[in-house]
Amino acid sequence: MTSQTAARELALAAIHDALGGFASEGELNSLGPDENLREALELDSIDFLSFVEHLSTVTGHRIEEDDYRRLSTLNSCVDFLTGR
């Protein structure tokens, strides 16, 4: 396993952890990589903000409001967290 693959898997695990309060593991596992998270999981603004705050806590990185648009899908979240 390459370090890039490991980093992406860790990022995906952090995203699943942050979304755990909003969806079951089955729902998270059935999400398509490019499916809009807010639409698929019916996240309102408060839910999305809670997701971002939890993701920030889990990863130890501050997420600025300007970055929220980069957290729309699983793929975009992983790319954001891995610096791609």
C-alpha positions in Angstrom: 0.0 0.0 0.0 1.4 3.4 -1.0 1.5 6.3 1.4 -1.0 8.1 -0.8 -3.4 5.2 -0.7 -3.0 5.0 3.1 -3.6 8.8 3.4 -6.8 8.5 1.3 -8.1 5.6 3.4 -7.4 7.5 6.7 -9.2 10.6 5.3 -12.2 8.5 4.2 -12.3 7.0 7.7 -12.3 10.5 9.3 -15.1 11.5 7.0 -17.2 8.5 7.9 -16.5 9.2 11.5 -17.6 12.8 11.1 -20.8 11.8 9.3 -21.6 9.0 11.8 -24.1 11.1 13.7 -26.1 11.8 10.5 -26.2 8.5 8.7 -25.9 4.8 9.4 -22.8 2.8 8.3 -24.9 1.3 5.5 -25.9 4.7 4.2 -22.3 5.9 4.3 -21.1 2.7 2.5 -23.7 3.1 -0.2 -22.8 6.8 -1.0 -21.2 7.2 -4.4 -17.8 8.9 -4.3 -19.1 11.9 -6.3 -22.6 12.1 -4.7 -23.5 15.3 -3.0 -23.3 14.7 0.7 -25.8 17.3 1.7 -28.4 16.1 -0.7 -27.9 12.4 -0.2 -27.9 12.6 3.6 -30.4 15.4 3.7 -28.0 17.6 5.8 -29.3 21.1 6.6 -27.0 24.0 7.2 -26.6 23.2 10.9 -25.9 19.5 10.2 -23.3 20.4 7.6 -21.6 22.8 10.1 -21.6 20.1 12.7 -20.0 17.7 10.2 -17.3 20.3 9.3 -16.6 20.9 13.0 -16.4 17.2 13.8 -14.1 16.6 10.7 -11.9 19.5 11.9 -11.7 17.9 15.4 -11.0 14.4 14.0 -8.3 15.6 11.7 -6.8 18.2 13.9 -6.9 20.8 11.0 -9.0 24.0 11.1 -11.4 24.1 8.2 -12.2 27.6 7.0 -15.6 28.7 5.7 -14.0 29.3 2.3 -13.2 25.6 2.2 -16.7 24.4 2.7 -17.4 24.2 -1.0 -14.5 21.7 -1.2 -16.4 19.3 1.1 -19.4 18.5 -1.1 -18.7 14.8 -2.0 -16.6 12.0 -0.5 -14.0 12.4 -3.3 -13.8 16.2 -2.8 -13.5 15.7 1.0 -10.7 13.2 0.6 -8.9 15.4 -1.9 -9.2 18.3 0.5 -7.9 16.4 3.5 -5.0 14.9 1.6 -4.0 18.2 0.0 -4.8 17.3 -3.6 
